[in-house]
């Protein structure tokens, strides 16, 4: 009889120990949860959550998602246009182009959030040169030349189209990012570039003077390339001035900027045709 109370005491003590262990586990889980919450709050205050928010009160995540989608399509259409224009195989580069385009759309979004749209084009231009060289394994010179042509064509779409739509009262106000007007403009720009790509591919056009074998040629310094280089520097300056003008002024003269962009584009196309016929 005397052994039973002792056994019951041991069971009770064991039960209390289990309860204490359970409580300590619960407290530990709550502590871990609190640590996670504190960590998330720190992330919040450090601005990481800005990736999915818009500045100045327009807090629609859907608008950010739409911006990323349309912006990715814009970059993808530029890549496809360049591949067709310089006779690179599009099918081999689809996945890599999509990845690069999504990355660039987030880069563009972050520049918008930080109100750095006036210098965004300069930074993105050099990032895109790196991506283009990585994708096609061409020299820095030819990667820059290719991208510059595509960049100017894209910029022309972005300036001439709003000027035309404003002239016909389709757009009554300036185009503001993350709005339906901006998404419409992005969609039209993508459509035009995809149409340019299809037209070039259908007519078997484009230029073939850039190496396609994956080997970067070192002896590309000659008279025609020096002329190309000088025109490229002037074109880059004009393009960056135009982008800065658009990004820094509330109501930029889009028609004038379009003509500013058209001139270097015509010179670059002329030199490309001349180089193509010379190589033939």
C-alpha positions in Angstrom: 0.0 0.0 0.0 2.8 2.4 0.8 4.3 1.9 -2.7 1.3 3.2 -4.5 1.3 6.8 -3.3 5.0 7.0 -4.1 4.3 5.7 -7.7 1.4 8.2 -8.0 3.7 11.0 -6.9 6.3 10.0 -9.5 3.5 9.9 -12.2 2.3 13.3 -11.0 5.8 14.7 -11.0 6.3 13.2 -14.5 3.1 14.8 -15.6 4.2 18.2 -14.2 7.5 17.8 -16.0 5.8 17.0 -19.3 3.5 20.1 -18.8 6.6 22.2 -18.0 8.3 20.8 -21.1 5.3 21.5 -23.2 5.0 25.0 -21.8 8.7 25.7 -22.5 8.3 24.4 -26.0 5.3 26.7 -26.5 7.2 29.6 -25.0 10.2 28.8 -27.3 7.9 28.7 -30.3 6.4 32.0 -29.3 9.8 33.5 -28.9 10.9 32.3 -32.3 7.7 33.7 -33.8 8.4 37.0 -32.1 11.9 37.0 -33.5 10.5 36.3 -37.0 8.0 39.2 -36.5 10.7 41.5 -35.4 12.8 40.5 -38.4 9.9 41.2 -40.7 9.4 44.5 -39.0 13.0 45.4 -39.5 12.7 44.4 -43.2 9.7 46.7 -43.4 11.5 49.6 -41.9 14.5 49.0 -44.1 12.3 49.5 -47.1 12.4 45.9 -48.6 8.6 46.0 -48.7 8.9 48.9 -51.1 9.5 46.4 -53.9 5.8 45.7 -54.0 4.5 49.2 -53.1 4.2 52.3 -55.1 5.5 55.7 -54.0 3.3 58.5 -52.9 0.3 56.6 -51.8 -0.8 54.5 -54.9 -0.4 51.3 -53.1 -1.8 48.8 -55.6 0.3 45.6 -55.8 -1.6 44.7 -59.0 -0.2 47.9 -60.6 3.3 46.8 -59.7 2.7 43.3 -61.1 1.3 44.8 -64.3 4.3 47.1 -64.6 6.8 44.2 -64.2 4.9 42.1 -66.8 4.7 44.9 -69.4 8.2 46.1 -68.7 9.5 42.5 -69.1 7.7 42.3 -72.4 9.3 45.5 -73.5 12.8 44.3 -72.8 12.0 40.9 -74.4 10.7 42.7 -77.5 14.0 44.6 -77.7 16.1 41.5 -77.4 14.0 39.7 -80.1 14.2 42.7 -82.4 18.0 42.8 -82.1 18.3 39.0 -82.7 16.3 39.4 -85.9 18.1 42.5 -87.0 21.5 40.9 -86.7 20.4 37.4 -87.7 20.9 35.6 -84.5 18.7 32.6 -83.7 15.9 33.6 -81.5 14.9 30.1 -80.4 18.3 29.5 -78.7 18.0 32.6 -76.6 14.3 32.6 -75.5 14.8 31.4 -71.9 17.9 33.5 -71.2 16.2 36.5 -72.7 13.1 36.1 -70.5 15.3 35.9 -67.4 17.3 39.0 -68.3 14.0 40.8 -69.2 12.4 40.1 -65.8 15.6 41.2 -64.0 15.7 44.4 -65.9 12.0 45.1 -65.2 12.7 44.9 -61.4 15.7 47.2 -61.9 13.5 49.7 -63.7 10.9 49.4 -61.0 13.4 50.2 -58.3 14.7 53.3 -60.1 11.1 54.5 -60.4 10.6 54.0 -56.6 13.7 56.0 -55.9 12.7 58.8 -58.3 15.9 58.2 -60.4 14.2 57.9 -63.8 16.4 60.6 -65.3 19.5 58.5 -64.8 17.8 55.1 -65.1 18.4 54.9 -68.9 22.2 55.3 -68.5 22.5 52.6 -65.9 20.2 50.2 -67.7 22.0 50.8 -71.0 25.3 49.4 -69.6 23.6 46.5 -67.8 21.9 45.6 -71.0 25.2 45.7 -72.9 26.6 43.2 -70.3 23.5 40.9 -70.8 23.7 41.1 -74.6 27.4 40.2 -74.6 26.7 37.4 -72.2 23.8 36.0 -74.4 25.5 36.3 -77.8 29.2 36.2 -76.8 30.0 39.1 -79.0 32.6 41.8 -78.4 31.9 44.9 -76.2 32.0 47.0 -79.3 29.4 45.1 -81.3 27.2 44.5 -78.2 27.2 48.3 -77.6 26.4 49.0 -81.3 23.6 46.4 -81.4 22.0 47.7 -78.2 22.3 51.3 -79.2 20.3 50.7 -82.3 17.6 48.8 -80.4 17.6 51.3 -77.6 17.0 54.2 -80.0 14.2 52.3 -81.8 12.6 51.6 -78.4 13.0 55.3 -77.3 11.5 56.5 -80.6 8.4 54.3 -79.9 8.2 55.8 -76.4 8.3 59.4 -77.7 6.7 59.4 -81.1 3.7 57.3 -80.0 2.6 59.5 -77.0 3.0 62.6 -79.3 0.8 61.0 -81.9 -1.8 59.8 -79.3 -1.9 63.3 -77.7 -2.3 64.9 -81.1 -5.4 62.8 -81.7 -6.7 63.4 -78.1 -6.3 59.7 -77.1 -4.0 60.8 -74.3 -5.2 64.1 -72.8 -2.6 64.2 -70.0 1.0 63.2 -69.6 1.7 59.5 -69.3 2.3 58.6 -65.6 3.9 55.3 -64.7 1.8 52.5 -63.1 -1.4 53.8 -64.8 -3.6 52.4 -67.5 -2.2 54.9 -70.0 1.4 53.8 -69.2 0.4 50.1 -69.6 -1.3 50.9 -72.9 1.9 52.7 -74.1 4.1 49.8 -73.0 1.8 47.3 -74.8 1.8 49.3 -78.0 5.6 49.6 -77.9 5.9 45.8 -77.4 3.5 45.2 -80.3 5.5 47.5 -82.6 8.8 45.9 -81.8 7.4 42.4 -82.3 5.9 43.5 -85.6 9.3 44.9 -86.7 10.9 41.5 -85.7 8.3 39.6 -87.7 8.8 41.8 -90.7 12.6 41.4 -90.7 12.3 37.6 -90.2 9.6 37.2 -92.9 11.6 39.2 -95.4 14.9 37.5 -94.4 16.4 40.9 -93.7 18.9 42.2 -91.2 22.7 42.4 -91.0 25.2 39.5 -90.8 28.6 41.3 -90.3 28.7 40.4 -86.6 30.3 37.0 -85.8 27.9 34.2 -84.9 30.3 31.5 -84.0 30.6 32.4 -80.3 34.2 33.5 -80.7 35.0 37.2 -80.0 37.2 38.6 -82.7 40.0 40.9 -81.5 40.9 42.5 -84.8 37.8 44.6 -85.2 39.6 48.0 -85.1 39.5 49.3 -88.7 38.5 52.5 -90.5 34.8 51.6 -90.7 34.6 50.6 -87.1 36.3 53.8 -86.0 33.6 55.8 -87.9 31.0 53.6 -86.2 32.6 54.3 -82.8 32.5 58.1 -83.3 28.8 57.9 -84.5 28.0 55.7 -81.5 29.5 58.1 -79.0 27.5 61.0 -80.5 24.3 58.8 -80.6 24.8 57.8 -77.0 25.1 61.4 -75.9 22.0 62.4 -77.9 20.0 59.4 -76.5 20.9 60.1 -72.9 20.1 63.8 -73.3 16.7 62.9 -74.7 16.0 60.4 -71.9 17.1 62.9 -69.3 14.9 65.6 -70.9 11.9 63.3 -70.8 12.6 62.2 -67.2 13.3 65.6 -65.7 10.7 67.8 -67.4 6.9 67.7 -66.8 5.9 68.4 -70.4 8.9 67.6 -72.7 8.7 68.4 -76.4 8.1 64.8 -77.7 8.1 65.7 -81.4 11.5 67.5 -81.1 13.0 64.6 -79.1 11.7 62.1 -81.7 13.6 63.9 -84.4 16.7 64.1 -82.2 16.6 60.3 -81.9 15.7 59.7 -85.5 18.9 61.3 -86.8 21.5 59.1 -85.0 19.4 56.0 -85.9 19.5 56.8 -89.6 23.3 57.3 -89.4 23.7 53.9 -87.6 21.5 52.1 -90.1 23.4 53.7 -93.0 26.8 52.6 -91.5 25.4 49.1 -90.9 24.2 48.8 -94.6 27.6 50.2 -95.8 29.5 47.7 -93.6 27.3 44.8 -94.7 27.9 45.6 -98.4 31.6 46.1 -97.8 31.9 42.7 -96.1 30.0 41.0 -98.9 
